[in-house]
Amino acid sequence: MRKIITVFVGFVALFAFVLYLHDSNGCELKEELKTVRGSSMYPLISEGDVVKALFGYYECYEIKRGDIILYQYTGNENLLIKSIKGVPGDSFQLQREDKRWYILVNGEILRNSEEDPYFLHEGSEKMIALYEENHEGVIPKGAYLLFGDNTQSALDSSRFGLVGKGDILAKVEVK
């Protein structure tokens, strides 16, 4: 009897595991709870907050402006949490006012969750300016513009440029 119960329990655990990995559209997802380190997504997400990461989500679903994602930045062992601020086909440009450079997407100044504008200090606009020139101010197919919610976050598209879909590993849901 004990052997039958053990086999049955093992079957139920395996069955639950398989259901857990497929959503209603048949997409295979891996869900992980992650603790946020750093302040790049503050004030939307604070250091120490726990978020749900859905690995494999973008194998079945489109990446949308405003999605919060986990990104694999080359040379960094930790995944970066960022927000999608520009998608393929969006126009983007830099606009200088005083000693600040504002980033415009589709003609609007880029803003965070609290409507504060993103701006770059003199000298830190070079990466975005390069991509603006090379792509004639339009985000190309398969590329995305990423920023944190902290308007002064240093490790974002202003440092590493546009990002390919293959480096976006998970959609993040804030609990």
Buried (B, 14 or more C-beta within 10 A) or exposed (E): EEEEEEEEEEEEEEEEEEEEEEBEEEBEBEBEEBEBEBBBBBEBBEEEBEBBBBBBBBEEBEBEBEBBBBBBBEEEEEBBBBBBBBBBEBBBBBEEEEEBBBBBBEEEBBBBBEEEBBBBEEEBBEBBBEBBEEBEBBBEEEBBBBBBBBBEBEBBBBEBBBBEEEBBBBBBEEE
